[in-house]
């Protein structure tokens, strides 16, 4: 999950677990994907339907050989308006109990090291 908005906006508010690759600083931030498989699903978002940043980053990723790049055009504004939550312990316990999903902790490494389920 990639936030294509400028770094100050990313630091102020973003979709949980996303990384920041601003459209104007792609080369500076793209190193975060060095160990990511080229066929891994990557979802790029920015500031909503009128924002042109996510298509710029998505096109750049495709030009670098990433083959499974998708856009979340509604972006952070929709995420906030719909109040999408992060998955918490009760949900995870139910998933494990029912063996109904695969759970991956995709948060940034520092958050993962601070505590995980």
C-alpha distances in whole Angstrom, upper triangle without the diagonal:
4,7,10,12,15,15,17,16,12,15,17,14,10,8,9,7,5,6,9,10,13,14,18,17,15,17,17,14,13,15,12,11,15,15,12,14,14,14,11,9,6,5,6,8,11,14,15,17,19,17,17,14,11,14,15,12,11,15,15,13,15,18,17,17,14,15,12,10,10,10,9,13,14,11,11,15,15,13,16,18,18,17,15,15,14,16,19,22,24,21,20,24,25,22,24,27,27,25,23,19,17,16,13,12,9,10,11,14,16,15,16,19,20,20,19,20
4,6,9,12,12,15,13,10,13,15,13,10,9,10,9,5,5,6,6,9,11,14,13,11,14,14,11,10,13,10,10,14,15,13,15,15,15,13,11,7,6,5,6,8,12,14,16,17,14,14,11,8,11,12,9,9,13,13,11,14,16,15,16,13,15,13,10,10,10,10,12,13,10,11,15,15,14,16,19,19,19,17,17,16,19,22,25,27,24,24,28,28,26,28,31,31,29,27,23,21,19,17,15,12,12,12,15,17,17,18,20,22,22,21,23
4,6,8,9,11,9,7,10,12,10,7,8,10,10,6,6,5,6,7,9,12,12,11,15,14,11,12,15,12,13,17,18,16,19,18,19,17,14,11,9,6,5,6,9,11,14,15,12,12,9,8,11,12,9,11,14,14,13,16,18,18,19,16,18,16,13,12,11,10,11,12,9,9,12,14,12,14,17,18,17,16,17,16,19,22,26,28,25,25,29,30,28,30,33,33,31,29,26,24,22,19,18,14,13,13,17,18,17,19,22,22,23,23,25
4,7,9,11,10,8,12,14,12,10,11,14,14,10,9,6,5,4,5,9,9,9,12,13,10,11,14,13,14,17,19,17,20,19,20,18,16,12,10,7,6,5,8,11,13,13,10,9,6,5,9,8,6,9,12,11,12,15,16,16,18,16,18,17,13,13,11,11,11,13,10,10,13,15,15,16,19,20,20,19,21,20,23,26,29,31,29,29,33,33,31,33,37,36,34,32,29,27,25,23,21,18,17,16,19,21,21,22,25,25,27,26,29
4,6,8,6,6,10,11,10,9,12,14,15,11,10,7,7,5,7,9,10,11,14,14,12,14,17,16,17,20,22,21,23,22,23,21,19,16,13,10,8,5,7,10,13,13,9,10,7,8,11,11,10,12,15,15,15,18,19,20,22,20,22,20,17,16,13,13,13,13,10,10,12,15,15,15,18,20,20,19,21,21,24,27,30,32,30,30,34,35,33,35,38,38,37,34,31,30,27,25,23,20,18,17,21,21,21,23,26,26,27,27,30
4,6,6,6,9,10,11,11,14,16,17,13,12,8,8,5,7,8,8,10,13,12,11,14,16,16,18,21,23,22,25,24,26,24,22,18,17,13,12,9,10,14,16,15,12,12,9,11,14,13,12,15,17,16,17,20,21,21,23,22,24,23,20,19,17,17,16,17,14,13,15,18,18,18,21,23,22,22,23,23,26,28,32,34,32,33,36,37,35,37,41,41,39,37,34,32,30,27,25,21,20,18,21,21,21,24,26,26,28,28,31
4,5,5,6,9,10,10,13,15,15,12,10,7,8,6,10,10,9,11,14,11,10,13,15,14,17,19,22,21,24,24,26,24,22,19,17,15,13,11,13,16,19,19,15,16,12,14,17,16,14,17,19,18,18,22,22,22,24,22,25,24,21,21,19,18,19,19,15,14,16,19,18,18,21,23,22,22,22,22,25,27,30,33,31,31,34,36,34,36,39,39,38,36,33,31,28,25,23,20,17,15,18,18,18,21,23,23,25,26,29
4,5,5,6,9,10,14,16,16,14,13,10,12,10,13,13,12,15,17,15,14,17,19,18,20,23,25,25,28,28,29,27,26,22,20,17,15,13,13,17,20,19,16,17,14,16,19,18,17,20,22,21,22,25,26,25,28,26,29,27,24,23,21,20,20,20,16,14,16,19,18,17,21,23,22,22,22,22,26,27,30,33,32,32,35,37,35,37,40,41,40,38,35,33,30,27,25,22,19,17,20,19,19,22,24,23,26,27,30
4,5,5,6,8,11,14,15,13,12,10,12,10,12,13,14,15,18,17,15,18,20,18,20,24,26,24,27,27,28,26,24,20,18,15,13,10,10,13,17,16,13,15,13,14,17,17,16,19,21,21,21,24,26,25,27,25,27,26,22,21,19,17,17,16,13,11,12,16,15,14,17,19,18,19,20,20,23,25,29,31,30,30,33,34,33,35,38,38,38,36,32,31,28,26,24,21,18,17,20,20,19,22,24,24,25,26,29
4,5,5,5,9,10,11,9,9,7,9,9,12,13,13,14,17,15,13,15,17,15,17,21,22,21,24,24,25,23,21,17,15,13,11,9,10,14,17,17,14,16,13,13,17,17,15,17,20,19,19,22,24,23,25,23,25,23,20,19,17,16,16,16,12,10,13,15,14,13,17,19,17,17,18,17,21,22,26,28,27,27,30,32,30,32,35,35,34,32,29,28,25,22,20,17,15,13,17,16,16,19,21,20,22,23,25
4,6,7,11,11,12,11,10,9,12,12,15,16,15,16,19,16,14,17,18,16,19,22,23,23,26,27,28,25,23,20,19,16,15,13,14,17,21,21,18,19,16,17,21,20,18,21,23,22,22,25,27,26,28,26,28,26,23,23,21,19,20,19,16,13,15,18,16,15,19,20,18,18,18,18,21,22,25,28,27,27,30,32,31,33,36,36,35,34,31,29,26,23,20,18,15,13,16,15,14,18,19,18,21,22,25
4,7,11,12,14,13,13,12,15,14,17,18,18,19,22,20,18,20,22,20,22,25,27,26,29,29,30,27,25,22,20,18,15,13,13,16,20,20,17,19,17,18,22,22,20,22,25,25,24,28,29,29,31,28,30,28,25,24,21,19,20,18,15,12,13,16,15,13,16,18,17,17,17,17,21,22,25,28,27,28,31,32,31,33,36,37,36,34,31,30,27,25,22,20,17,16,19,18,17,20,22,20,22,23,26
4,7,9,11,11,12,11,14,14,17,18,18,19,22,20,18,20,22,19,21,25,26,24,27,28,28,25,23,20,17,15,13,11,11,14,17,18,16,18,16,16,20,21,19,21,24,24,23,26,28,28,29,26,28,26,23,21,19,16,17,15,12,8,10,13,11,10,13,15,13,14,14,14,18,19,23,25,24,25,28,29,28,30,33,33,33,31,28,27,24,22,20,17,15,15,18,17,16,19,21,20,21,22,24
4,6,8,7,9,9,12,13,15,17,17,18,21,19,16,18,20,17,18,22,23,21,24,24,24,21,19,16,14,12,10,9,10,12,16,17,15,17,14,14,17,18,16,18,21,21,20,23,25,25,26,23,24,22,19,18,15,13,14,13,9,7,10,11,9,9,13,14,12,12,12,12,16,18,21,23,22,22,26,27,26,28,31,31,30,28,25,24,21,19,17,14,12,13,16,16,14,17,20,19,20,20,22
4,6,6,9,10,13,14,17,20,19,19,22,21,17,18,20,17,18,22,22,20,22,23,22,19,17,14,11,11,9,10,11,12,16,18,16,18,16,14,17,19,17,17,21,21,20,22,25,24,25,22,23,20,17,16,14,11,13,12,9,6,10,10,7,8,12,12,10,9,10,9,13,15,19,21,19,19,23,24,22,25,27,27,26,24,21,20,18,16,14,12,10,12,16,16,14,16,19,19,19,18,20
4,6,9,11,15,16,19,22,21,20,23,21,18,19,20,16,17,21,21,19,21,23,22,19,17,15,13,13,12,13,15,16,20,22,19,21,19,17,20,21,19,19,23,23,21,24,26,25,26,22,24,21,19,18,16,14,17,15,12,10,13,13,10,11,14,14,12,10,9,7,10,12,16,18,16,17,20,21,20,22,25,25,24,22,20,18,15,13,11,9,7,9,13,13,10,12,15,15,15,14,16
4,7,10,13,16,18,21,20,19,21,20,16,16,17,13,14,17,17,15,18,19,19,16,14,12,12,12,13,14,16,18,21,23,21,22,19,17,20,21,18,18,22,21,19,22,24,23,23,20,21,19,17,16,16,15,17,17,14,13,16,16,13,14,18,17,15,13,12,9,11,13,16,19,17,16,20,21,20,21,24,25,23,22,19,17,14,11,9,6,4,6,10,11,9,10,13,14,14,13,15
4,7,10,12,15,17,16,15,18,17,13,13,15,11,12,16,16,14,17,18,18,15,13,10,9,9,9,11,14,15,18,20,17,18,15,13,16,17,14,14,18,18,16,19,21,20,20,17,19,17,14,14,13,12,15,15,12,11,15,15,12,14,18,17,16,14,14,12,14,17,20,22,20,20,23,25,23,24,28,28,26,24,21,19,16,14,12,8,7,8,11,13,12,13,16,17,17,17,19
4,7,10,13,15,13,12,14,13,9,10,11,8,10,13,14,13,16,17,18,15,14,11,11,10,10,12,15,17,20,21,18,18,14,13,16,16,12,14,17,16,14,17,19,18,19,16,19,17,15,15,14,14,16,17,14,13,17,18,15,17,20,21,19,17,17,15,18,20,23,26,24,23,26,28,26,27,30,31,29,27,24,21,19,16,14,10,9,8,11,12,12,14,16,17,19,18,21
4,6,9,11,10,9,12,11,7,9,11,9,11,14,16,15,18,18,20,17,16,12,12,10,10,10,13,16,18,19,15,15,12,11,14,14,11,13,16,14,13,17,18,17,19,17,19,18,15,16,15,14,16,17,13,13,16,18,16,17,21,22,21,19,20,18,21,23,26,29,27,26,30,31,29,31,34,34,32,31,27,25,23,19,17,14,12,11,14,15,15,17,19,20,22,22,24
4,6,8,7,6,9,8,5,6,9,9,10,13,15,14,17,16,18,17,16,12,12,9,10,10,13,16,18,18,15,14,10,9,12,11,7,10,13,11,10,14,15,14,16,15,17,17,14,15,14,15,16,17,14,14,18,20,18,20,23,24,23,22,23,21,24,27,29,32,30,29,33,34,32,33,37,36,35,33,29,27,25,22,20,16,15,14,16,18,18,20,22,23,25,25,27
4,5,5,6,9,9,7,9,12,12,13,16,19,18,20,20,21,20,19,15,14,11,10,9,12,15,17,16,12,11,8,9,11,9,8,11,13,11,12,16,16,16,19,17,20,19,16,16,15,15,15,17,14,14,17,19,19,20,22,24,24,23,24,23,26,29,32,34,32,32,36,36,34,36,39,39,37,35,32,30,28,25,23,19,18,17,20,20,21,23,25,26,28,28,30
4,6,6,9,10,10,10,14,14,15,17,20,19,21,19,21,20,19,15,14,11,11,9,12,14,16,15,11,9,6,7,9,6,6,9,10,9,11,14,14,15,17,16,19,18,15,15,14,15,15,17,14,15,18,20,20,21,24,25,26,25,26,26,29,31,35,37,35,34,38,39,36,38,42,41,39,37,33,32,30,27,26,22,21,20,23,24,24,26,28,29,31,31,33
4,6,9,9,10,11,15,16,17,19,22,21,23,22,24,23,22,19,18,14,14,13,14,17,18,17,13,11,9,11,12,9,9,13,13,11,14,16,16,16,19,19,22,22,18,19,17,19,18,20,18,18,20,23,23,24,26,28,28,28,29,28,31,34,37,40,38,37,41,42,40,41,45,44,43,40,37,35,33,30,28,25,24,22,24,25,26,28,30,31,33,33,36
4,6,5,6,9,11,13,14,16,19,19,21,20,23,22,22,18,18,15,15,14,16,19,21,20,16,14,11,13,14,11,10,13,14,11,13,16,16,15,18,18,21,21,18,20,19,20,20,22,19,19,22,24,24,25,28,29,29,28,29,28,31,33,36,39,37,36,40,41,39,40,44,43,41,40,36,34,32,28,27,23,22,20,22,23,24,26,27,28,31,31,34
4,5,5,6,9,10,11,13,16,16,18,17,19,19,18,15,15,13,14,14,17,19,21,20,16,14,11,11,12,9,7,10,11,8,9,13,12,11,15,14,17,18,15,17,16,18,19,21,18,19,22,24,23,25,28,29,29,27,28,27,29,32,35,37,35,34,38,39,37,38,42,41,39,37,33,31,29,26,25,21,21,19,21,22,23,25,26,28,30,30,32
4,6,5,8,10,11,12,15,16,18,17,20,20,20,17,18,16,18,18,21,23,24,24,20,18,14,15,16,13,10,13,13,10,11,14,13,11,15,15,19,20,17,19,20,22,22,25,22,23,26,28,27,28,31,32,32,30,31,29,32,34,37,40,38,36,40,41,39,40,43,43,41,39,35,33,31,27,26,23,22,20,21,23,24,26,27,29,31,31,34
4,6,7,9,11,12,16,16,19,19,22,21,21,18,19,17,18,18,21,23,25,25,21,19,16,16,18,15,12,15,16,13,13,17,16,14,18,17,21,22,19,21,21,22,23,25,22,22,25,28,26,27,31,32,31,30,30,28,31,33,35,38,37,35,39,40,38,39,43,43,40,39,35,33,30,27,25,22,21,18,19,20,22,24,25,26,29,29,32
4,5,6,9,10,13,14,17,17,19,18,18,15,16,14,15,15,18,21,23,23,19,18,14,14,16,14,11,14,15,12,12,16,16,14,16,16,19,19,17,18,18,20,21,23,19,19,23,25,23,25,28,29,28,26,26,25,27,29,32,35,33,32,35,37,34,35,39,39,37,35,32,29,27,23,21,18,17,14,16,17,19,20,22,23,25,26,29
4,5,6,7,11,11,13,13,16,15,15,13,14,13,15,16,19,22,23,24,20,18,15,14,15,13,10,12,13,10,9,12,12,10,13,12,16,16,14,16,17,19,20,23,20,20,24,25,24,26,29,29,29,27,27,25,27,30,32,35,33,31,35,36,33,34,38,38,35,34,30,27,26,22,21,17,17,15,16,18,20,21,22,24,26,26,29
4,5,5,9,10,13,13,17,15,17,15,17,16,18,19,23,25,27,27,24,22,18,17,19,17,13,15,16,13,12,15,15,12,14,13,17,18,16,19,20,22,24,26,23,23,27,28,26,28,31,31,31,28,28,26,28,30,32,35,33,31,34,36,33,34,38,38,35,34,30,27,25,22,20,17,17,14,15,17,19,20,21,23,25,25,28
4,6,8,8,12,13,16,14,15,12,14,14,16,18,21,23,26,26,23,22,18,17,18,17,13,15,17,14,12,15,16,13,15,14,17,17,15,18,18,20,22,24,21,21,24,25,23,25,28,28,27,25,25,22,24,26,28,31,29,27,31,32,30,30,34,34,32,31,27,24,22,18,17,13,13,11,11,14,16,16,17,20,21,21,24
4,6,5,8,9,12,10,12,10,13,13,16,18,22,23,25,26,23,21,18,16,17,16,13,13,15,12,10,13,14,11,12,10,13,13,13,15,17,19,21,23,20,21,25,25,23,26,29,29,28,25,25,23,24,26,28,31,29,27,31,32,29,30,33,33,30,29,25,22,21,17,17,13,14,12,13,16,18,18,19,22,23,22,25
4,6,8,9,13,12,14,13,16,17,20,22,25,27,29,30,26,24,21,19,20,19,15,16,17,14,12,14,14,11,12,11,15,15,15,18,20,22,25,27,24,25,29,29,27,30,33,32,32,29,29,26,27,29,31,34,32,30,33,34,31,32,35,35,32,31,28,24,23,19,19,16,17,15,15,18,20,19,21,23,25,24,26
4,6,9,12,11,13,13,16,18,21,23,27,28,30,31,28,27,23,21,22,21,18,17,19,17,14,16,17,13,13,12,15,15,16,19,21,23,26,28,25,26,29,30,27,30,33,32,31,28,28,25,25,28,29,32,30,27,30,32,29,29,32,32,29,29,25,22,20,17,17,14,16,14,14,17,19,18,19,22,23,22,24
4,6,8,7,10,10,13,15,18,21,24,26,27,29,26,24,21,19,20,19,16,15,17,15,12,13,15,12,11,9,12,12,12,15,18,19,22,25,22,23,27,27,25,27,30,29,29,26,25,23,23,26,27,30,28,25,29,30,26,27,31,30,27,26,22,19,18,15,15,13,15,14,14,18,19,18,20,23,23,22,23
4,5,5,9,10,14,16,20,23,26,27,28,30,27,25,23,20,20,20,17,15,17,16,12,13,14,12,10,8,9,10,12,15,18,20,23,26,24,25,29,28,26,29,32,31,31,27,27,25,25,28,29,31,29,26,30,30,27,27,31,30,27,26,22,19,19,16,17,15,17,17,18,21,22,21,23,26,26,24,25
4,6,9,9,13,15,19,22,25,26,26,28,25,23,21,18,18,18,15,13,14,13,9,9,11,9,6,4,6,8,9,13,16,19,22,24,23,25,28,28,26,30,32,31,31,28,28,26,27,30,32,34,31,29,32,33,29,30,33,32,29,28,24,21,21,19,20,17,20,19,20,24,25,23,26,29,29,27,28
4,6,9,12,15,18,22,25,25,26,28,26,24,22,19,18,19,16,14,15,15,11,10,13,12,9,6,5,5,9,12,15,18,21,23,22,24,28,27,25,29,31,29,30,27,27,25,25,29,30,32,29,27,30,30,27,28,31,30,26,25,21,19,20,17,19,17,20,20,21,25,25,24,26,29,29,27,27
4,6,10,13,16,20,23,23,24,27,24,23,21,17,18,19,16,13,15,15,12,12,15,13,11,8,8,6,8,11,14,16,19,21,20,22,25,24,22,26,28,26,27,23,24,21,22,25,26,28,25,24,27,27,24,24,28,27,24,22,19,16,16,14,15,13,16,17,18,22,22,20,23,26,25,23,24
4,7,10,13,17,20,20,21,23,21,20,18,15,15,17,14,12,14,15,11,12,15,14,12,9,8,5,6,7,11,12,16,18,17,19,22,21,19,23,25,23,23,20,21,19,20,23,25,27,24,22,26,26,22,24,27,26,23,21,18,16,16,14,15,13,15,17,19,22,21,20,24,26,25,23,23
4,6,10,14,17,17,18,21,18,17,15,11,12,14,11,9,12,12,9,10,14,13,12,8,9,6,5,6,8,10,13,16,14,16,19,18,17,20,23,22,22,19,20,18,20,23,25,27,24,23,27,27,24,26,29,28,26,23,20,18,17,15,15,12,14,15,17,20,20,20,23,25,25,23,24
4,7,10,14,14,15,17,15,15,13,9,11,13,10,8,12,13,11,12,15,15,15,11,12,9,6,5,5,6,10,12,10,12,15,15,14,17,19,18,19,16,18,17,18,22,25,26,23,23,27,27,24,26,29,28,26,23,20,19,18,16,16,13,14,16,19,21,20,20,24,25,25,23,24
4,7,11,11,13,14,12,11,9,6,8,10,7,6,10,11,10,12,15,15,15,12,13,11,7,6,5,6,8,11,8,11,14,14,13,16,18,18,19,17,19,18,20,24,27,28,26,25,29,29,27,29,32,31,29,27,23,22,21,19,18,15,16,16,19,21,21,21,25,26,26,25,26
4,7,8,10,11,9,10,8,5,8,10,9,9,12,14,13,15,18,18,19,16,17,14,11,9,6,5,6,8,5,7,10,11,10,13,15,15,16,15,17,17,20,23,27,28,25,26,30,29,27,30,33,32,31,28,25,24,22,20,20,16,16,17,21,22,21,22,26,26,26,25,27
4,6,9,9,6,8,6,5,9,10,10,11,14,15,15,17,19,20,21,19,20,18,14,12,9,8,7,8,5,6,9,10,11,12,14,16,17,16,18,19,22,25,28,30,28,28,32,32,30,33,36,35,34,31,28,27,25,23,22,19,18,18,22,23,22,24,27,27,28,27,29
4,7,7,5,8,8,8,11,13,13,14,17,18,19,21,23,23,25,22,23,21,18,15,12,10,8,7,6,6,6,9,10,11,12,15,16,16,18,20,23,26,29,31,29,30,33,33,32,34,37,36,36,33,30,29,27,26,24,21,21,21,25,25,24,26,29,29,29,29,31
4,6,5,9,9,9,11,14,14,15,17,19,19,21,23,24,25,23,23,21,17,14,11,8,6,4,5,6,6,7,10,11,11,13,15,15,18,20,23,26,30,31,28,30,33,33,31,34,37,36,35,32,29,29,27,26,25,23,22,23,27,28,26,28,31,31,31,30,32
4,6,8,10,10,11,14,15,15,17,19,20,21,23,25,25,23,23,21,17,14,11,9,5,5,7,10,9,10,12,14,14,15,18,18,21,23,26,29,33,33,31,32,35,35,33,36,39,37,36,33,31,31,30,28,28,25,25,26,30,31,29,31,34,34,35,33,34
4,6,9,10,11,13,15,16,17,19,21,21,23,25,26,24,25,23,19,17,13,12,9,9,10,12,11,12,15,16,16,18,20,21,24,26,29,32,35,36,34,35,39,38,36,39,42,41,40,37,34,34,33,31,31,27,27,28,31,32,31,33,36,36,36,36,37
4,6,7,9,10,12,13,14,16,18,19,20,22,24,22,23,21,17,15,12,11,8,9,9,11,11,13,15,16,17,19,20,20,23,24,27,30,34,35,33,34,37,37,35,38,41,40,39,36,33,32,31,29,28,25,24,25,28,29,28,30,33,33,34,33,35
4,6,6,7,9,10,11,13,15,16,17,19,21,19,20,19,16,14,11,12,9,11,11,13,14,16,17,19,20,22,23,23,26,26,29,32,36,37,35,35,39,39,37,39,42,41,40,37,34,33,32,30,29,25,25,25,28,30,29,31,34,34,35,35,36
4,6,5,6,9,10,11,13,15,16,17,19,17,19,18,14,13,10,11,10,12,11,12,14,16,17,18,20,22,23,22,24,24,27,30,34,36,33,33,37,37,35,38,41,40,38,35,32,31,29,27,26,23,22,22,25,26,26,28,31,31,32,32,34
4,5,5,6,8,10,11,12,14,15,17,15,16,14,11,9,7,8,8,10,9,11,13,15,15,17,19,20,21,20,22,22,25,28,31,33,30,30,34,34,32,34,37,36,35,32,29,28,26,24,23,20,20,20,23,25,24,26,29,30,30,29,31
4,6,5,6,8,10,10,12,14,15,14,14,14,10,9,7,10,9,12,12,15,16,17,18,20,22,23,24,23,25,25,28,31,34,36,33,33,37,37,34,36,39,38,36,34,30,29,28,26,26,22,23,23,26,28,28,29,32,33,34,32,34
4,6,5,6,9,10,11,13,15,14,15,15,12,12,10,13,12,15,14,16,19,20,20,23,24,25,26,25,27,27,30,33,36,38,35,35,39,39,36,38,42,41,39,36,33,31,30,28,27,23,24,23,26,28,28,29,32,33,34,33,35
4,5,5,6,9,10,11,13,11,13,13,10,11,10,12,12,15,14,16,18,19,19,22,24,24,25,24,25,25,27,30,33,35,33,32,36,36,34,36,39,38,36,34,30,28,27,24,24,20,20,20,22,24,25,26,28,30,31,30,32
4,5,5,6,9,10,11,9,10,10,6,7,7,10,11,15,13,16,19,19,19,22,24,24,25,23,25,24,26,30,33,34,31,31,35,35,32,34,37,36,34,31,28,26,26,23,23,20,21,20,23,25,25,26,29,30,31,30,31
4,5,5,6,9,10,9,10,11,8,10,10,14,14,17,17,19,22,22,23,25,27,27,29,27,29,28,30,33,36,38,35,35,38,38,35,37,41,39,37,34,31,29,29,26,27,23,24,24,26,29,29,29,32,34,35,33,35
4,5,5,6,9,9,11,13,10,12,13,16,16,20,18,20,23,24,24,26,29,29,30,28,30,29,31,34,37,39,36,35,39,39,36,38,41,40,38,36,32,30,29,26,26,22,23,22,24,27,28,28,31,32,34,33,35
4,5,5,7,6,8,9,7,10,12,15,16,19,18,20,23,23,23,26,28,28,29,26,28,26,28,31,34,36,33,32,36,36,33,34,38,37,34,32,29,26,26,23,23,19,21,20,22,25,25,26,28,30,31,30,31
4,5,5,5,6,8,7,10,12,16,17,20,19,22,25,25,25,28,30,29,30,28,29,28,30,33,36,38,34,33,37,37,34,35,39,37,35,33,29,27,27,24,25,22,23,23,25,28,28,28,31,33,34,32,34
4,5,7,9,12,11,14,15,19,20,23,22,25,27,28,28,30,32,32,33,31,33,31,33,36,39,41,38,37,40,41,37,39,42,41,38,36,33,31,30,27,28,24,26,25,27,30,30,31,33,35,36,35,36
4,6,9,12,11,14,16,20,21,24,23,25,28,28,28,31,33,33,33,31,32,30,32,35,37,39,37,35,39,39,36,37,41,40,37,35,31,29,28,25,26,22,24,23,24,27,28,28,30,32,33,32,34
4,6,9,10,14,16,20,21,25,23,26,29,29,28,31,33,33,34,31,32,30,31,34,37,39,36,34,37,38,34,35,39,38,35,33,29,27,27,24,25,22,24,23,25,28,29,28,30,33,34,32,34
4,6,7,10,13,16,19,22,20,23,26,26,25,28,30,29,30,27,28,27,28,31,33,35,32,30,34,34,31,32,35,34,31,29,26,24,24,21,22,19,21,21,22,25,26,25,28,30,31,29,30
4,6,9,13,16,18,22,21,23,26,26,25,28,30,29,30,27,28,27,28,31,33,35,32,30,34,34,30,31,35,33,30,28,25,23,23,21,23,20,22,23,24,28,28,27,30,32,32,30,31
4,7,10,13,16,19,18,21,24,22,22,25,27,26,27,24,25,24,24,28,30,31,28,27,30,30,27,28,31,30,27,25,22,20,20,18,20,17,20,21,23,26,26,25,28,30,30,28,28
4,7,10,13,16,15,18,20,20,19,23,24,23,24,22,23,22,24,27,30,31,28,27,31,31,27,29,33,31,29,26,23,21,21,19,20,17,19,20,22,25,25,24,27,29,29,27,28
4,7,9,12,12,15,17,16,16,20,21,20,22,19,21,21,22,26,29,30,26,26,30,29,26,29,32,30,28,25,22,21,21,19,20,17,19,20,23,26,25,25,28,30,29,27,28
4,6,9,9,12,14,13,14,17,18,18,19,18,20,20,22,26,29,30,27,27,31,30,27,30,33,31,30,27,24,23,22,21,21,18,19,20,24,26,25,25,29,30,30,28,29
4,6,5,9,11,10,10,13,14,14,16,14,17,17,19,23,26,27,24,25,28,28,26,28,31,30,28,25,22,22,21,20,20,17,18,20,23,25,24,24,28,28,28,26,27
4,5,9,10,9,11,14,14,14,17,16,19,20,22,26,29,30,27,28,32,31,29,32,34,33,32,29,26,26,25,24,24,21,21,22,26,28,26,27,31,31,31,30,31
4,7,7,6,8,10,10,11,13,13,16,18,21,24,28,28,25,27,30,29,28,31,33,32,31,28,26,26,25,24,24,21,21,23,26,28,26,27,31,30,30,29,30
4,6,6,6,9,10,11,12,12,15,16,19,22,26,27,24,25,29,28,27,30,32,31,30,27,25,24,23,21,21,18,18,19,23,24,22,24,27,27,27,26,27
4,5,5,6,9,10,10,10,13,14,17,20,24,25,23,24,28,28,26,29,32,31,31,28,25,25,23,21,20,18,17,18,22,22,20,22,25,25,25,24,26
4,5,5,6,9,10,11,14,16,19,22,26,27,25,26,30,29,28,31,34,33,33,30,27,27,26,24,23,21,20,21,25,25,23,25,29,28,28,27,28
4,5,5,6,8,9,12,15,18,21,24,25,22,24,28,27,26,29,31,30,30,27,25,25,24,23,22,20,20,22,26,26,24,25,29,28,28,27,27
4,6,5,6,6,9,11,14,17,21,21,19,21,24,24,23,26,28,27,27,24,22,22,20,20,19,17,17,19,22,23,20,22,25,24,24,23,24
4,5,5,7,9,12,15,17,21,22,20,22,25,25,25,28,30,29,29,27,25,25,23,22,21,19,18,20,23,23,21,23,26,25,24,24,24
4,5,8,11,14,17,20,23,23,22,24,27,26,26,29,31,30,31,28,26,27,25,25,24,22,21,23,27,27,24,26,29,28,28,27,27
4,5,9,12,15,17,21,20,18,21,24,23,23,26,27,27,27,24,23,24,22,22,22,21,20,23,26,27,24,25,28,27,26,25,25
4,6,10,12,14,18,18,16,19,22,21,21,24,26,26,26,24,22,23,21,21,20,19,18,21,24,24,21,22,26,24,23,22,22
4,7,9,12,16,16,14,16,19,18,18,21,23,23,23,20,18,19,17,17,17,16,15,18,22,22,19,20,23,22,21,20,20
4,6,8,12,13,11,13,16,16,16,19,21,21,21,19,17,18,15,16,14,14,14,17,20,20,16,17,20,19,18,16,16
4,6,10,11,10,11,14,15,14,17,19,19,19,18,15,15,12,12,11,11,10,14,16,17,13,14,17,16,14,13,13
4,7,8,6,7,10,11,11,13,15,16,16,14,12,13,10,11,10,11,11,15,17,18,14,14,17,16,14,11,10
4,6,6,6,9,10,11,13,14,16,16,16,14,14,11,13,11,13,13,16,18,18,14,14,16,15,12,10,9
4,5,5,6,9,10,10,12,14,15,15,14,14,12,13,12,15,15,18,19,19,15,14,16,15,12,10,7
4,5,5,6,9,10,10,12,14,14,14,15,13,16,15,18,18,21,22,23,19,18,20,19,16,13,11
4,5,5,6,9,10,11,12,11,11,12,11,13,13,16,17,20,22,22,19,18,20,20,17,14,11
4,5,5,6,8,10,10,10,9,10,8,11,11,14,15,19,19,20,17,15,18,18,14,11,8
4,5,5,6,9,10,11,11,12,11,14,14,17,18,22,22,23,20,18,20,20,16,13,9
4,5,5,6,8,8,10,12,11,15,16,19,20,24,25,26,23,21,23,23,19,16,13
4,5,5,6,5,6,8,8,12,14,17,18,22,23,24,21,19,22,22,19,15,12
4,5,5,7,8,9,9,12,14,17,19,23,23,24,22,19,21,22,18,15,11
4,6,8,10,12,12,16,18,21,23,26,26,28,25,22,24,25,21,18,14
4,5,8,11,12,16,19,21,24,27,28,29,27,24,27,27,23,20,17
4,6,8,10,14,17,19,22,25,26,28,25,22,25,26,22,19,16
4,7,10,13,16,18,21,25,25,28,25,23,26,26,23,19,17
4,6,10,13,15,18,21,22,25,22,20,23,24,21,17,15
4,7,10,12,15,18,19,22,20,17,20,22,19,15,13
4,7,9,12,15,16,18,16,13,17,18,15,12,10
4,6,9,12,13,15,13,11,14,16,14,11,10
4,6,9,9,12,10,7,11,12,11,8,9
4,7,8,11,10,8,12,13,13,11,12
4,6,8,6,6,10,11,11,10,12
4,6,5,6,9,10,11,11,14
4,5,5,6,9,10,10,14
4,5,5,6,9,11,14
4,5,5,7,8,12
4,5,5,6,9
4,5,7,11
4,7,11
4,7
4
